[in-house]
Amino acid sequence: MPAPDLTPPEAARWAARSGLPLAKDRHAEVAATADHIHAVVSLLRELDFGETPPAAVYRAGGEQHDGAV
């Protein structure tokens, strides 16, 4: 179930609760940006990484490059 869009007054209220009061002319832009971020994160949560190990397991430089195709 998708979350409803964040309204400009809600964005202002959440920002104020976080200690970041917004100028009135910024409410709509902040709400739109928050909605976009939420949409992107929702898509990322749907990805199936299967057997992919966490990034903490990866060690850079450990690959063997043999040039075979």
Contacts in CASP RR format, 6 or more apart in sequence:
PFRMAT RR
TARGET T0000
AUTHOR 0000-0000-0000
METHOD contacts of the structure
MODEL  1
MPAPDLTPPEAARWAARSGLPLAKDRHAEVAATADHIHAVVSLLRELDFG
ETPPAAVYRAGGEQHDGAV
2 42 0 8 1.000
3 38 0 8 1.000
5 31 0 8 1.000
5 35 0 8 1.000
6 14 0 8 1.000
6 31 0 8 1.000
6 34 0 8 1.000
6 35 0 8 1.000
6 38 0 8 1.000
7 31 0 8 1.000
8 27 0 8 1.000
8 28 0 8 1.000
8 30 0 8 1.000
8 31 0 8 1.000
9 27 0 8 1.000
10 31 0 8 1.000
11 22 0 8 1.000
11 27 0 8 1.000
11 30 0 8 1.000
11 31 0 8 1.000
11 34 0 8 1.000
12 22 0 8 1.000
12 24 0 8 1.000
12 27 0 8 1.000
12 30 0 8 1.000
15 21 0 8 1.000
15 22 0 8 1.000
15 30 0 8 1.000
16 22 0 8 1.000
22 30 0 8 1.000
END
